[in-house]
Amino acid sequence: MTGTNQIRRIISPADGSIVAERRLAGAAEIDAALDRARAAFSRWQATPLAQRIAICQRFVAAFTGKREAIAAELTAQMGRPISHAPGEIGGVEERALAMIEIAQEALAPVRPAPRQGFTRYVTREPLGLVFVIGAWNYPYLITVNSVVPALLAGNVVVLKQASQTLLCAERFAEAFAEAGLPEDVFQVLHLGNDAAERVIADPRVDFIAFTGSVAVGHRVVGAAAGRFAGTGLELGGKDPAYVRTDADLDHAVSGLVDGAFFNAGQSCCGIERIYVDAAIHDDFVGRYVDLTRRYKLGDPRDPATDLGPMVNADAATFVRKQVADAVAQGAKAWIDAATSLIRAARRSEGLQHYSKVFTLPGSGRRKMRGTARIAYELVRSVGAGGPLTPGATGSPAPAGAAWQTSRRH
């Protein structure tokens, strides 16, 4: 089967090099893959649960056995510092093993209270073909949440990984093959956005799992409409923090700086707003600024780097516009781009961005509430102005991409 003439390139945000090139699947290839999946389903659903569990356990062992190589490849694909990347492989292991552990109980028949003359029970039956659309910002950790439980339940899976992290889908496929998963039970398709929508609308697909933006979530639901296909959607994220007067400030600052800037701020659960009690506001801001200054921005392949590049140049440009918007509306910058923090990133500054901390004047809070471009806010508790910290949430998502951060307040 041949694919389309479209080539998808993974451009590393670390140095702008081409990590990999893959041809996108064409209509005939997609059709054949879905037919093979449907054929495999009848065999896989009849496989005893104990055997499905054993295969998934072997998958975890095969995947984590290549931890260092997978982490380095992840850094190359999407720019997370190599000091942080192995944590995602550990997260896959933890989550997959937890789901495996509860599989027997979760998939057991439900038996209501007995009633004379009746045998009452509800069985757990697999849906069929599950289409999983992966996300680039945590391509393994998010995807495993759908793939492993679907397979444990007796479903077959077709995975479309985000275009920035196509190789992650292939690493899952390799680990499942090594684990002895029967052929065609788990397949990978590299797809463009239009082709992905056609797969969603295909009657051979029984369920769609998607994590990403609200806008793309609407497109997923629209493509599935009219045929009652199930959808599992995790969309956007707006996560405020509240710092009270009785908080341990060192602990709060450490957690909130990390929460805002981990993964260059490209997280669905990244800290978006921080509300600080007026009585401790200035002390909190001082400590927050001090810790942010200590972060090392640089080459994500350097183990000493704390803060790597954003995923692409458009994302970095988007955040620079956020910064300019904040300054134009009266924000005071505490961390300047001219400092040594940013000079370390000059080699790839088209993709890099730096952490920024701002303070708004007292009248600025009302003014800033009207803009949806500001990603991080620190405001005093009642009426007074506070600091504002724009962080790196990424560029607007193209249709069909798996973006994690919603920017609508």
Secondary structure, 3 states (H helix, E strand, C coil): CCCCCCEEEEECCCCCCEEEEEECCCHHHHHHHHHHHHHHHHHHHCCCHHHHHHHHHHHHHHHHCCHHHHHHHHHHHHCCCCCCCHHHHHHHHHHHHHHHHCHHHHCCCECCCCECCECCCECCCCCCEEEEECCCCCCCHHHHHHHHHHHHCCCEEEEECCHHHHHHHHHHHHHHHHHCCCCCCEEECCCCHHHHHHHHHCCCCCEEEEEECHHHHHHHHHHHCCCCCEEEEEECCCEEEEECCCCCHHHHHHHHHHHHHHHHHCCCCCEEEEEECHHHHHHHHHHHHHHHHHCCECCCCCCCCCECCCCCHHHHHHHHHHHHHHHHCCCEECCCCCCHHHHCCHHHCCCCCCCCCEECCCCHHHHHHCCCCCCCEEEECCCCCCEECCCCCCCCCCCCCCCCCCCCC
